[in-house]
Amino acid sequence: MSDWKAGIRWWVVLGLAITAVAAIACSSDESGDAEATPDSSAAAETSADETYLATVRALSEEADRRNEEIFAALEDAPPALEVLGLLEEALPQAIEAAQSQIGELESLAAPTGYATDHDRLLRFLRDSVELLQRQLAAAEARDDLASRTLQVEFTTLQRNLLADLSQSFRDTVLVSEEAVAAGELFGGLTDEEAAYLNTVNAAYEEFNSRNAVFGQTLSRQFSDSRALLEALQGAGAGTAFEAVQNVLLPVDPPERFAADHVALLRYLAEAVRLDREIGKAIDEVDPVHFVVSNLELGNGEIAVSTAIGLSPPVLGIAFPGLSSAFQAPDPSLLADDYSGPLFTALRDFRARFGQTGPDYLAFNLGADDAFEVVARAAPGYVATVENALERVRSLVPPDNVRGDHELLIRYFEEVLQAQQDIFAAISDSDFAAISGGILRTQAAFCDAGTGISDALGPSVRVHFAGPPNDRDLARLCGVAPG
């Protein structure tokens, strides 16, 4: 849902830039009827273009500042229903401003060199207003599923505009970091490339829609895991990844995205297999197989290894969360023999283990089922922690981060002991030890994440925080973001 904030942000930037067009066109109409020579006409045209771009840039910067105020409440990525309430308050301001500006734009003529950009912007704004009105209706109805669907439509609209705008106009109107990044990703796409990204986007729109229906059932309270599985029958479980696969399999990608396409299909083949196991567990009302299959599907190793090799445009569509969470810092920050290997070790660990570890008791499992889940899943997680501990121990830290290094060693030792105790709970028939081990794993994560110094931050943020502003620690540990 936080993507709406980023998208609306640069939409408002573009919308408020219309005022610049109005100001320039009006001043041009009042410039007088003096006879122009060829040289003076060319100079005037160049001057008009420069004035146009300078004015648009200034107003875009002002719009960016204003938009920060309008959507400031969305910065901390609150829960979905809370976001919908915040959007209900913010969207009318943006819609009202855009409607007024569109009326001015329709009666104006842009400088010749930017007439095409001007017309494309006008079409984009009209379509945007219609989409944002529908988004406002979804927010008022607290319809998260409809809101997410509209978010995908809006993203497609933005991407198509960026592909169509001239570079000079695009560089002028895109001010915020989100807008500039989007421009770098999607500016200058060919029609074939834009069509391919739209297809990938549509495939993942279907994925999100199916998951939303599934998630609505999961969000309800059930007496036990078997009651949950019975409720999930007929909710489309086990079909979300297959829907994406069915859309992408027959597609002939453009050359630029050919390698991306192969990587996505390879990833989807494994994801479909695991997703079908979840569907099978639901059909057979098998809580143990359901939880174990979810843990396997939730293991991000395959997704991360795929995401690392994808081009940014495809990565942003297929793995929007991973594109942020697993983003490497500036290479200069990982150049030494310690920081680089540490970043890779922690990235691999998070992909296999998660941040706060596996939840063996998910979906309200009973004791016998929980012991069986632990028996099947815990050995793999224990091995993952042991591997990470060995990799970190093998590194030699610089003197200025030696204390941080020792803190990391203690973190992995505590997590390893907690996971081993969870596995030992089977032979002891100690159900409480499982929940205790889960809580100890979570506590170790929070203690280490909040204790590491800024000097080591770039290397460890991939596991303990995640950009921007350490929000994972705020979300998972209840600490203020940095």
Secondary structure as GFF3:
##gff-version 3
##sequence-region A 1 482
A	DSSP	alpha_helix	2	16	.	.	.	ID=ss1
A	DSSP	alpha_helix	18	29	.	.	.	ID=ss2
A	DSSP	alpha_helix	38	70	.	.	.	ID=ss3
A	DSSP	three_ten_helix	72	74	.	.	.	ID=ss4
A	DSSP	alpha_helix	80	106	.	.	.	ID=ss5
A	DSSP	three_ten_helix	112	114	.	.	.	ID=ss6
A	DSSP	alpha_helix	115	140	.	.	.	ID=ss7
A	DSSP	alpha_helix	144	164	.	.	.	ID=ss8
A	DSSP	alpha_helix	167	173	.	.	.	ID=ss9
A	DSSP	alpha_helix	177	186	.	.	.	ID=ss10
A	DSSP	alpha_helix	191	218	.	.	.	ID=ss11
A	DSSP	alpha_helix	225	232	.	.	.	ID=ss12
A	DSSP	alpha_helix	240	248	.	.	.	ID=ss13
A	DSSP	three_ten_helix	255	257	.	.	.	ID=ss14
A	DSSP	alpha_helix	258	283	.	.	.	ID=ss15
A	DSSP	alpha_helix	287	298	.	.	.	ID=ss16
A	DSSP	alpha_helix	301	308	.	.	.	ID=ss17
A	DSSP	alpha_helix	312	318	.	.	.	ID=ss18
A	DSSP	alpha_helix	320	325	.	.	.	ID=ss19
A	DSSP	three_ten_helix	331	334	.	.	.	ID=ss20
A	DSSP	alpha_helix	339	353	.	.	.	ID=ss21
A	DSSP	alpha_helix	367	393	.	.	.	ID=ss22
A	DSSP	three_ten_helix	399	401	.	.	.	ID=ss23
A	DSSP	alpha_helix	402	428	.	.	.	ID=ss24
A	DSSP	alpha_helix	431	451	.	.	.	ID=ss25
A	DSSP	three_ten_helix	454	456	.	.	.	ID=ss26
A	DSSP	alpha_helix	457	464	.	.	.	ID=ss27
A	DSSP	alpha_helix	471	477	.	.	.	ID=ss28
###
